[in-house]
């Protein structure tokens, strides 16, 4: 029904239409009209309302409609097939289901909002309507399952390059794959795998980029750890951003498939904001501090501690 109200307002954009008229034409109560309009406003639609005149749609948010994303997309495969939804629990969940059903490599699942966005280490990921780019990419790489942790580093390199191109020049990578501006996360990446011992069946790379979240909209506990293009005062167009991200991801993926991960790990080190810094490592069952000094050939972080060099395979690493 909300869709019908929206369509009605879009057809009368810039004109006032009374709640009574909408309710009669669409066959719903005036209270229901009012409730749906309240939701539309919370989603970025600018709707003016005056008691005697009714409602007037002034501005509609720019949505990531597949036709718009496809227009001018320069990739060969990535994003050529788009499953678009206004709201899902998690694009990774939808993508995994599609991958099980045989969806092709390069297919993306794109949503304006996620009600159950997920992050690494079982954390939740805030993904409000049209305030970020939330999507998952289905891949079917030919390399061995043991190489997969390097895909996450590949994603971080591609994303950082894309964000630099879009003007967010201060961002860098936090191991393994968060992208931060100073100490605040602007991009999160969650890679999920379906594989046997010998081969990868599919990989879902879930990416969340905060675009227009404002400090005020962030829950208090996230204000010190999360940022967005808007908070950093960098204007961004979500459609152009997504196109650039897909292009960079495809470019680095081709490098990995043809030349291997070596050149990508080298770029990761340059784009990292951790190298040479004092860090605190929390792994299941232990935590320690030291200096982040290198990445090994498998993409693990090497930390120099008083007791010697430690290899970090998983867990959480924070710059002190
Ligand atoms: C993290 O910060 O630990 C990773 C966050 C990954 C979020 C993205 S948003 C699109 C995709 N769907 C999800 O549920 N998660 C990823």
Boltz pocket constraint, residues with backbone or C-beta under 6 A from the ligand:
constraints:
  - pocket:
      binder: B
      contacts: [[A, 89], [A, 90], [A, 91], [A, 92], [A, 93], [A, 114], [A, 116], [A, 117], [A, 118], [A, 119], [A, 120], [A, 121], [A, 123], [A, 125], [A, 127], [A, 133], [A, 134], [A, 135], [A, 136], [A, 178], [A, 187], [A, 188], [A, 189], [A, 190], [A, 206], [A, 207], [A, 208], [A, 209]]
      max_distance: 6.0
